[in-house]
Amino acid sequence: MYIERNQSGDFILESSELAERFGLSSDEFRQHLRRGSVMSMVERGEAEDAGTCRLSVRLGNRMWRAILDDQGRVASEEMTILRSRGRP
């Protein structure tokens, strides 16, 4: 996966590549984006992980995560199925 950064430092990911990770067509993924059901987060590495970033994209109970090295390349990625929280 190719990940860019814009002039303000924000990460730019191809929606078609993310759609593929989630097992969706590009159109289905864009519909989720428009509805606001896709959430993302960036965490920057500290101490021995300084210079790296972890990108997380969540859709429903699925989360895709990528670790970027200090050059901005994808060092690893994974898809996780999140467990639902039980009721108290």
C-alpha positions in Angstrom: 0.0 0.0 0.0 1.3 3.4 -0.9 0.7 6.2 1.7 1.4 9.8 1.0 1.5 12.9 3.2 0.2 16.2 2.2 1.9 19.6 2.9 0.3 19.8 6.4 1.6 16.4 7.3 -1.8 14.5 7.1 -1.7 11.0 5.7 -3.4 10.2 2.4 -4.5 6.7 1.7 -6.1 5.3 -1.5 -9.7 4.5 -0.8 -9.6 1.6 -3.3 -6.8 0.0 -1.4 -8.6 0.4 1.9 -11.8 -1.0 0.4 -9.8 -4.0 -0.7 -8.5 -4.5 2.9 -12.1 -4.4 4.2 -13.4 -6.8 1.4 -15.5 -4.1 -0.1 -15.9 -2.5 -3.5 -14.6 1.1 -3.9 -18.2 2.3 -4.2 -19.3 0.5 -1.0 -16.3 1.9 0.9 -17.0 5.4 -0.3 -20.6 5.1 0.9 -19.3 4.2 4.4 -17.1 7.3 4.2 -20.0 9.5 3.3 -22.1 8.1 6.1 -19.3 8.8 8.6 -18.9 5.1 9.6 -15.2 5.0 8.9 -13.0 6.2 11.7 -9.2 6.7 11.7 -6.5 7.5 14.1 -2.7 8.2 13.9 -0.4 7.4 16.8 3.2 8.6 16.7 5.9 6.4 18.2 7.9 7.6 21.2 11.2 6.6 22.8 12.6 3.6 20.9 9.7 3.9 18.4 10.3 7.6 17.7 9.9 8.3 14.0 7.3 5.6 13.4 3.6 5.9 13.2 0.6 3.5 13.6 -2.4 4.2 11.4 -5.7 2.7 12.4 -8.9 2.6 10.3 -12.0 1.2 11.8 -15.2 0.2 10.0 -17.8 -1.6 12.2 -16.1 -4.4 14.1 -13.1 -4.5 11.8 -9.9 -2.5 12.3 -7.0 -2.2 9.8 -3.7 -1.1 11.3 -0.4 -0.3 9.6 2.9 0.5 11.2 5.0 3.0 9.1 8.8 3.1 9.5 10.7 6.3 9.8 10.8 6.7 6.0 6.9 6.5 5.9 6.9 3.0 4.3 4.5 0.3 5.5 6.6 -2.0 7.7 3.6 -4.2 8.7 -0.2 -4.2 8.5 -3.0 -6.3 10.0 -6.7 -6.6 10.0 -8.4 -7.3 13.3 -12.0 -8.3 14.1 -12.9 -6.5 17.3 -15.0 -8.2 20.0 -18.2 -6.7 20.9 -18.5 -5.5 24.5 -21.0 -7.4 26.6 -23.7 -5.7 28.5 -23.2 -5.2 32.2 
